[in-house]
Amino acid sequence: MSAPSTETARSLGLAAAFNARDLGGYRTADGRTVRPGRLLRTEALSRVGERDRELLGGLGLRHVVDLRSLDEVRRLGADLIPGLPAAVLPMDAAAAFSVPSPDGLGPALHHLPVFSADFDLYVDLRRVLGGGEPDAMHSVLGDGRGAAMMTAMYRWFVTDPLARSRFATVLRLIAEADGAPVLFHCTAGKDRTGWTAALLLTALGVDRDAVLADYLLTNERAATRIARVDPLMRPLARAETIYLNAAFEELALGWPTFEDFWHDGLGLTEDHLSALRAGCTI
């Protein structure tokens, strides 16, 4: 598998978001290149400082998509992006809604929670860590259970109609943005963000090896943080090939081709695909 070239997976240079990067630079099967500055994937941006905010303010963002549950947003805080409108969060952790830019110039905010109580990893982690008991941690994550939990979640990304609808909405927003910059993220910028990026790159015609390399790049960007994590928790902290492959395996089980998944699984049209490629490749 080839690693991303020096022209791809470019860091956005954010001190408080080391996994923030630009998907521009990847080559497509028809010889085109993913346009830099259009597709930006990050982790949560609730702790960025003044310099980071200056960098974010200079990106010309049209849309900011937050894939976190609303409970995650309450715990971690809203994104600190210049011009981003504030939102009043409903109580339903899985509620989706958008807030337009007040002046039409700054980015619109879209909360599109990809959330299920069955895969609320943060609930599990708080329960395990709160007790501080090794046996409790092992009972939740030991003997391969952590990796199994993650693999099941990636399969759920594909099999669950609501999850598919949220990912489809992100893709539709980008297709209809006419090539304007869109930033999307979850909490760590790894799983929900990783699958969104994988869908985007695949739709644009980037080969699977490069899609996987982009996904695994999170481990390089987050290496220091991952090294500090308890070994039992590392399956939750790392991006693993088996996780992304599980999502693509479920896709292949349900739909003959990616194009069938695009149309029948995501409910997107050929016009959306054409617009996405026109706006995001050169």
C-alpha positions as CSV (number, residue, x, y, z in Angstrom):
1,M,0.0,0.0,0.0
2,S,1.4,3.4,-0.9
3,A,1.5,6.2,1.6
4,P,0.1,9.6,0.9
5,S,2.5,11.7,-1.1
6,T,4.0,15.0,0.2
7,E,1.3,16.8,-1.8
8,T,-1.6,15.0,-0.1
9,A,-3.1,14.9,3.4
10,R,-1.7,18.4,4.1
11,S,-1.9,19.5,7.7
12,L,-4.0,22.6,8.3
13,G,-1.3,23.6,10.8
14,L,-3.6,23.9,13.8
15,A,-1.8,23.6,17.1
16,A,-4.9,22.3,19.0
17,A,-6.1,20.0,16.2
18,F,-3.1,17.9,15.0
19,N,-5.4,15.7,12.9
20,A,-6.8,18.6,10.9
21,R,-5.9,18.1,7.3
22,D,-6.8,18.9,3.7
23,L,-7.9,16.0,1.4
24,G,-6.6,17.8,-1.6
25,G,-3.9,16.3,-3.8
26,Y,-5.0,12.7,-4.2
27,R,-5.1,11.4,-7.7
28,T,-8.3,9.9,-9.2
29,A,-8.6,6.9,-11.6
30,D,-9.3,9.3,-14.6
31,G,-6.2,11.3,-14.0
32,R,-7.7,14.2,-12.1
33,T,-6.6,15.5,-8.7
34,V,-8.7,16.3,-5.6
35,R,-8.7,20.1,-5.4
36,P,-6.9,21.5,-2.4
37,G,-8.7,23.7,0.0
38,R,-12.2,22.2,-0.6
39,L,-12.5,19.1,1.6
40,L,-11.2,19.6,5.1
41,R,-11.3,16.9,7.8
42,T,-10.6,17.7,11.5
43,E,-11.3,16.7,15.0
44,A,-13.5,18.8,17.3
45,L,-12.5,22.5,17.2
46,S,-13.7,23.5,20.7
47,R,-10.2,24.2,22.2
48,V,-8.4,26.1,19.5
49,G,-6.5,29.2,20.4
50,E,-6.3,32.6,18.8
51,R,-3.7,31.6,16.1
52,D,-5.7,28.6,15.2
53,R,-8.9,30.7,14.9
54,E,-7.0,33.0,12.6
55,L,-6.0,30.1,10.4
56,L,-9.6,28.7,10.4
57,G,-11.0,32.2,9.6
58,G,-8.8,32.3,6.5
59,L,-10.1,29.1,4.9
60,G,-13.2,30.7,3.3
61,L,-15.5,28.0,4.8
62,R,-19.0,27.7,3.3
63,H,-20.2,24.8,5.6
64,V,-19.0,23.3,8.9
65,V,-20.5,19.8,9.6
66,D,-20.4,18.5,13.1
67,L,-21.0,14.7,13.3
68,R,-20.9,14.5,17.1
69,S,-23.9,13.7,19.2
70,L,-25.3,16.7,20.9
71,D,-24.3,15.3,24.2
72,E,-20.7,15.3,23.0
73,V,-21.1,18.9,22.0
74,R,-22.3,19.8,25.4
75,R,-19.4,18.0,27.1
76,L,-16.7,19.2,24.8
77,G,-18.0,22.6,23.7
78,A,-19.0,24.1,20.4
79,D,-16.5,24.8,17.6
80,L,-14.6,28.0,17.9
81,I,-14.5,29.0,14.2
82,P,-14.7,32.7,13.3
83,G,-18.2,33.5,11.9
84,L,-19.7,30.2,12.8
85,P,-23.3,30.9,14.1
86,A,-24.2,29.8,17.6
87,A,-26.8,27.0,18.1
88,V,-29.3,26.2,20.8
89,L,-29.0,22.5,21.2
90,P,-32.2,20.4,21.5
91,M,-32.2,17.7,24.2
92,D,-32.3,14.8,21.7
93,A,-28.6,13.7,21.3
94,A,-29.3,12.5,17.8
95,A,-31.2,15.6,16.5
96,A,-30.0,17.0,13.2
97,F,-30.4,20.7,12.3
98,S,-28.7,23.6,10.5
99,V,-28.0,27.2,11.4
100,P,-27.4,29.5,8.4
101,S,-24.7,32.2,8.5
102,P,-26.3,35.4,9.8
103,D,-24.8,37.5,7.1
104,G,-24.6,34.9,4.3
105,L,-20.8,35.3,4.2
106,G,-19.5,33.1,7.0
107,P,-20.0,29.3,7.2
108,A,-23.3,27.7,7.9
109,L,-23.3,25.2,10.8
110,H,-24.8,21.7,10.3
111,H,-25.2,19.3,13.3
112,L,-25.6,15.9,11.8
113,P,-25.1,13.5,14.7
114,V,-24.0,10.0,13.7
115,F,-25.1,8.5,17.0
116,S,-26.5,5.4,18.5
117,A,-26.8,4.4,22.1
118,D,-25.4,1.0,21.1
119,F,-22.2,2.6,19.9
120,D,-21.8,5.5,22.4
121,L,-18.1,4.9,23.1
122,Y,-17.9,7.9,25.4
123,V,-20.5,6.4,27.7
124,D,-18.6,3.2,27.9
125,L,-15.3,5.0,28.5
126,R,-16.7,7.2,31.3
127,R,-18.2,4.1,33.0
128,V,-14.9,2.2,32.8
129,L,-12.6,5.1,33.7
130,G,-14.9,6.5,36.4
131,G,-14.5,3.3,38.4
132,G,-10.8,3.0,37.8
133,E,-11.0,-0.7,38.3
134,P,-8.8,-2.9,36.0
135,D,-11.3,-5.7,36.0
136,A,-14.1,-3.4,34.9
137,M,-11.9,-2.1,32.1
138,H,-11.0,-5.6,31.0
139,S,-14.6,-6.7,31.0
140,V,-15.5,-4.0,28.5
141,L,-12.4,-3.8,26.3
142,G,-10.3,-6.9,27.0
143,D,-9.8,-10.1,25.0
144,G,-10.5,-8.3,21.7
145,R,-13.8,-6.7,22.8
146,G,-12.6,-3.2,22.1
147,A,-11.7,-4.0,18.5
148,A,-14.9,-6.0,18.1
149,M,-16.9,-2.9,19.3
150,M,-15.1,-0.7,16.8
151,T,-15.6,-3.2,13.9
152,A,-19.3,-3.4,14.7
153,M,-19.6,0.3,14.7
154,Y,-18.1,0.6,11.2
155,R,-20.5,-2.0,9.9
156,W,-23.3,0.0,11.5
157,F,-22.2,3.1,9.6
158,V,-23.3,1.2,6.4
159,T,-26.2,-1.0,7.6
160,D,-28.2,1.6,9.7
161,P,-30.5,3.8,7.6
162,L,-30.2,6.8,9.9
163,A,-26.4,6.7,9.8
164,R,-26.5,6.4,6.1
165,S,-28.8,9.4,5.8
166,R,-26.4,11.5,7.9
167,F,-23.4,10.6,5.8
168,A,-25.5,11.2,2.6
169,T,-26.4,14.7,3.9
170,V,-22.7,15.6,4.2
171,L,-22.0,14.4,0.7
172,R,-25.1,16.3,-0.7
173,L,-24.0,19.5,1.1
174,I,-20.5,19.2,-0.5
175,A,-21.9,18.4,-3.9
176,E,-24.2,21.4,-3.7
177,A,-21.5,23.8,-2.4
178,D,-20.2,24.5,-6.0
179,G,-16.6,23.8,-4.9
180,A,-16.6,26.1,-1.9
181,P,-14.7,24.8,1.2
182,V,-16.5,22.4,3.5
183,L,-15.1,21.3,6.9
184,F,-16.4,18.2,8.6
185,H,-15.5,16.6,11.9
186,C,-16.5,14.4,14.8
187,T,-14.7,14.3,18.2
188,A,-11.3,12.7,17.4
189,G,-11.6,13.1,13.6
190,K,-11.0,9.4,13.2
191,D,-14.1,7.2,12.8
192,R,-17.2,9.1,11.6
193,T,-14.9,11.6,10.0
194,G,-12.8,8.8,8.6
195,W,-15.7,7.1,7.0
196,T,-17.0,10.4,5.5
197,A,-13.6,11.0,4.0
198,A,-13.5,7.4,2.6
199,L,-16.9,7.9,1.0
200,L,-15.8,11.2,-0.5
201,L,-12.5,10.0,-1.9
202,T,-14.1,6.8,-3.3
203,A,-16.8,8.8,-5.0
204,L,-14.2,11.1,-6.5
205,G,-12.4,8.1,-8.0
206,V,-9.4,7.7,-5.6
207,D,-8.2,4.1,-5.3
208,R,-8.8,2.1,-2.2
209,D,-5.1,2.0,-1.2
210,A,-4.9,5.7,-1.1
211,V,-8.3,5.9,0.7
212,L,-7.0,3.5,3.4
213,A,-3.7,5.4,3.6
214,D,-5.5,8.6,4.3
215,Y,-7.6,6.8,7.0
216,L,-4.6,5.4,8.7
217,L,-2.7,8.7,8.7
218,T,-4.7,9.5,11.9
219,N,-2.3,7.1,13.7
220,E,0.7,9.1,12.6
221,R,-0.9,12.5,13.5
222,A,-2.1,11.2,16.9
223,A,0.9,9.1,17.7
224,T,1.8,11.0,20.9
225,R,-1.7,10.9,22.3
226,I,-2.2,7.2,21.4
227,A,1.1,6.3,23.1
228,R,-0.3,7.7,26.4
229,V,-3.5,5.6,26.2
230,D,-3.9,2.5,28.3
231,P,-3.2,-0.6,26.0
232,L,-6.7,-1.8,26.6
233,M,-8.1,1.4,25.2
234,R,-5.9,1.6,22.1
235,P,-8.3,-0.2,19.9
236,L,-10.7,2.7,20.4
237,A,-7.9,5.3,20.0
238,R,-6.3,4.0,16.8
239,A,-7.5,3.8,13.2
240,E,-7.2,0.2,12.1
241,T,-7.4,-1.4,8.6
242,I,-9.9,-4.0,9.8
243,Y,-12.3,-1.2,10.9
244,L,-12.5,0.5,7.5
245,N,-12.5,-2.8,5.7
246,A,-15.5,-3.9,7.7
247,A,-17.4,-0.9,6.4
248,F,-16.5,-1.6,2.9
249,E,-17.3,-5.3,3.4
250,E,-20.8,-4.4,4.5
251,L,-21.2,-2.1,1.5
252,A,-20.2,-4.9,-0.8
253,L,-22.7,-7.3,0.9
254,G,-25.6,-4.9,0.4
255,W,-24.9,-3.3,-2.9
256,P,-23.2,-4.8,-6.1
257,T,-21.0,-1.7,-6.7
258,F,-20.2,1.6,-5.0
259,E,-22.3,3.4,-7.6
260,D,-25.3,1.2,-6.5
261,F,-24.6,2.2,-2.9
262,W,-24.4,5.9,-3.9
263,H,-27.8,5.7,-5.5
264,D,-29.7,3.1,-3.5
265,G,-27.9,3.2,-0.1
266,L,-27.3,6.9,0.2
267,G,-30.2,8.2,-2.0
268,L,-27.9,10.4,-4.0
269,T,-28.2,11.0,-7.7
270,E,-25.9,11.0,-10.7
271,D,-26.2,14.8,-10.7
272,H,-24.8,14.9,-7.1
273,L,-21.9,12.7,-8.2
274,S,-21.2,14.9,-11.2
275,A,-21.4,18.1,-9.1
276,L,-19.1,16.6,-6.5
277,R,-16.5,15.7,-9.0
278,A,-16.8,19.0,-10.8
279,G,-16.4,21.1,-7.7
280,C,-13.7,19.0,-5.9
281,T,-11.4,17.8,-8.6
282,I,-9.2,19.5,-11.2
